[in-house]
Amino acid sequence: MTTARSLAEAKGCFSCHQVDTKVLGPAFAWVAYRYQRDPKAVATLKYAIEHGVSGVWGSMPMPAQSVTPVEAEELVSWVLAQRPVAPPKSN
């Protein structure tokens, strides 16, 4: 069975994101922080992965990813399971 982290690696998530630091997109820990108390977090992030979004974390858009709905949900669960860390004030 594939772990969610290895799925994230296989899908190229780490090209734009890291767990604790910003690359092109926000750190996964920052995403976990922003959505930790949001009851719509899973649906919101699943939509972002499947369809792409822009303007959420700055001007860099996140393109739609080539994932199945099950993979998207697995990735979201993994991201939200990261230790939440507040992003720096400049972001």
PLY file of the C-alpha trace (Angstrom):
ply
format ascii 1.0
element vertex 91
property float x
property float y
property float z
element edge 90
property int vertex1
property int vertex2
end_header
0.00 0.00 0.00
1.23 3.46 -0.87
1.63 5.95 1.95
0.20 9.43 1.52
3.67 10.96 1.64
4.91 8.69 -1.13
1.75 9.55 -3.09
2.61 13.24 -2.65
6.13 12.52 -3.87
4.88 10.49 -6.85
2.39 13.20 -7.84
5.05 15.92 -7.75
3.63 17.86 -4.79
7.13 18.40 -3.44
8.10 20.32 -6.59
6.12 23.28 -5.21
5.62 22.44 -1.51
7.63 21.18 1.44
6.40 20.16 4.88
7.93 23.04 6.87
9.14 25.63 4.36
7.77 27.63 1.45
8.93 26.72 -2.03
6.58 28.05 -4.73
3.54 27.15 -2.67
3.00 27.27 1.08
4.47 24.74 3.48
2.07 21.91 4.22
2.36 22.80 7.93
1.04 26.30 7.11
-1.90 24.80 5.24
-2.63 22.57 8.24
-2.54 25.67 10.46
-4.85 27.73 8.26
-7.46 24.99 7.97
-7.14 23.30 11.39
-10.53 24.53 12.64
-12.33 24.81 9.31
-15.15 22.26 9.01
-14.99 22.62 5.22
-11.22 22.06 5.04
-11.33 18.63 3.41
-13.78 19.72 0.70
-11.96 23.02 0.11
-8.53 21.46 -0.23
-9.77 18.49 -2.24
-11.34 20.92 -4.71
-8.08 22.91 -4.88
-6.07 19.79 -5.69
-8.53 18.49 -8.28
-9.43 21.78 -9.99
-6.66 24.24 -9.14
-6.99 27.58 -7.35
-5.41 31.02 -7.38
-5.14 33.90 -4.98
-5.31 31.81 -1.80
-1.64 32.04 -0.80
-0.55 34.89 -3.05
-0.41 35.44 -6.78
1.05 32.03 -7.71
-1.81 29.79 -8.91
-1.96 26.12 -8.01
-2.82 24.19 -11.16
-5.21 21.25 -11.14
-3.43 18.01 -10.33
-3.81 14.68 -12.10
-5.25 12.67 -9.22
-8.30 10.55 -8.60
-10.86 11.79 -6.05
-9.62 9.11 -3.62
-6.00 10.22 -4.07
-7.00 13.86 -3.56
-8.72 13.00 -0.30
-5.73 10.94 0.85
-3.42 13.88 0.11
-5.69 16.31 1.96
-5.84 14.05 5.01
-2.05 13.82 5.02
-1.58 17.59 4.68
-4.06 18.30 7.48
-2.27 15.75 9.69
0.95 17.81 9.63
1.91 19.67 12.79
0.20 23.05 12.29
2.63 25.96 12.10
1.57 29.57 11.57
3.06 31.06 8.41
5.38 34.03 8.80
3.56 37.37 8.99
4.91 38.41 5.56
2.87 35.66 3.82
0 1
1 2
2 3
3 4
4 5
5 6
6 7
7 8
8 9
9 10
10 11
11 12
12 13
13 14
14 15
15 16
16 17
17 18
18 19
19 20
20 21
21 22
22 23
23 24
24 25
25 26
26 27
27 28
28 29
29 30
30 31
31 32
32 33
33 34
34 35
35 36
36 37
37 38
38 39
39 40
40 41
41 42
42 43
43 44
44 45
45 46
46 47
47 48
48 49
49 50
50 51
51 52
52 53
53 54
54 55
55 56
56 57
57 58
58 59
59 60
60 61
61 62
62 63
63 64
64 65
65 66
66 67
67 68
68 69
69 70
70 71
71 72
72 73
73 74
74 75
75 76
76 77
77 78
78 79
79 80
80 81
81 82
82 83
83 84
84 85
85 86
86 87
87 88
88 89
89 90
